[in-house]
Amino acid sequence: MARSYRPTVPVSFMARILGFTDMSGGDGDLQGLEECEDWLRGHGSHVQIESGTNELVMDAKVYHVRGISKRWFLLWF
């Protein structure tokens, strides 16, 4: 569903939704963004800098299978 309506999603949004950061915008947000980026990459997401806004985004059209065990891969597909 994300692929068809929103091909890229800001990592800052994903970090708030997944609980890595909160709405306060405190000092922990930078660390939370880095943790979220690492988590997204570790689970196969393609994270890049969007050229128009210079914002870190997750590209919902691309998915990497590296690092996922064969058993886990078979469960998803």
Backbone torsions as a table, in degrees:
resi	resn	phi	psi	omega
1	MET	NA	-39.6	179.5
2	ALA	-65.6	-30.7	-178.7
3	ARG	-63.6	-38.0	-173.9
4	SER	-85.8	-29.2	-175.5
5	TYR	-102.5	-31.6	-177.8
6	ARG	-143.2	91.6	-175.3
7	PRO	-65.7	-26.0	174.8
8	THR	-129.0	144.1	-179.9
9	VAL	-128.1	129.0	179.2
10	PRO	-60.0	137.1	179.2
11	VAL	-64.6	-31.0	177.7
12	SER	-62.0	-38.1	176.3
13	PHE	-66.8	-46.1	179.3
14	MET	-60.9	-38.9	-179.9
15	ALA	-63.3	-40.4	177.6
16	ARG	-67.7	-44.1	-177.2
17	ILE	-66.2	-39.4	-177.6
18	LEU	-84.9	-5.1	175.4
19	GLY	89.0	14.1	176.8
20	PHE	-77.2	-29.0	177.5
21	THR	-131.5	169.4	176.5
22	ASP	-120.1	-179.3	-176.6
23	MET	-76.6	-11.5	-173.2
24	SER	-70.3	-27.5	-179.9
25	GLY	74.3	31.2	-178.9
26	GLY	-77.9	-170.1	-177.2
27	ASP	-68.4	-24.2	-179.4
28	GLY	-73.3	-10.1	-177.4
29	ASP	-65.0	-37.8	-179.9
30	LEU	-64.3	-43.9	177.4
31	GLN	-64.9	-39.8	178.1
32	GLY	-63.9	-37.9	177.1
33	LEU	-64.7	-42.0	178.9
34	GLU	-65.0	-42.1	177.8
35	GLU	-63.6	-40.7	178.9
36	CYS	-65.0	-42.9	178.1
37	GLU	-60.1	-45.5	178.4
38	ASP	-62.1	-41.2	179.9
39	TRP	-64.9	-44.5	179.6
40	LEU	-62.2	-46.0	178.7
41	ARG	-63.0	-39.9	-179.9
42	GLY	-65.3	-21.8	179.0
43	HIS	-104.9	18.5	170.6
44	GLY	94.5	2.5	-179.3
45	SER	-78.3	148.6	176.0
46	HIS	-96.0	113.3	-179.0
47	VAL	-110.0	132.8	-177.1
48	GLN	-149.4	168.2	174.5
49	ILE	-88.9	125.5	178.1
50	GLU	-76.8	129.4	-172.5
51	SER	-66.4	-36.2	-176.6
52	GLY	-72.8	-32.6	-174.2
53	THR	-116.7	-6.6	-174.5
54	ASN	54.9	33.9	-179.7
55	GLU	-107.2	143.5	177.4
56	LEU	-75.2	122.3	-176.4
57	VAL	-130.6	155.6	171.7
58	MET	-97.2	126.3	179.0
59	ASP	-87.8	110.9	-175.7
60	ALA	-76.2	-9.1	-179.5
61	LYS	-86.9	-13.6	-175.8
62	VAL	-119.2	136.7	177.7
63	TYR	-139.2	130.9	179.5
64	HIS	-100.2	137.4	-178.4
65	VAL	-99.0	-8.8	179.9
66	ARG	-58.7	143.2	175.1
67	GLY	85.6	-7.0	178.7
68	ILE	-96.8	131.5	-178.3
69	SER	-65.2	155.7	-177.6
70	LYS	-60.5	-40.9	179.8
71	ARG	-61.8	-45.6	179.0
72	TRP	-62.7	-41.3	179.5
73	PHE	-60.2	-41.8	-179.6
74	LEU	-68.2	-30.4	177.7
75	LEU	-66.8	-33.2	-178.1
76	TRP	-80.0	-29.9	-176.0
77	PHE	-116.2	NA	NA
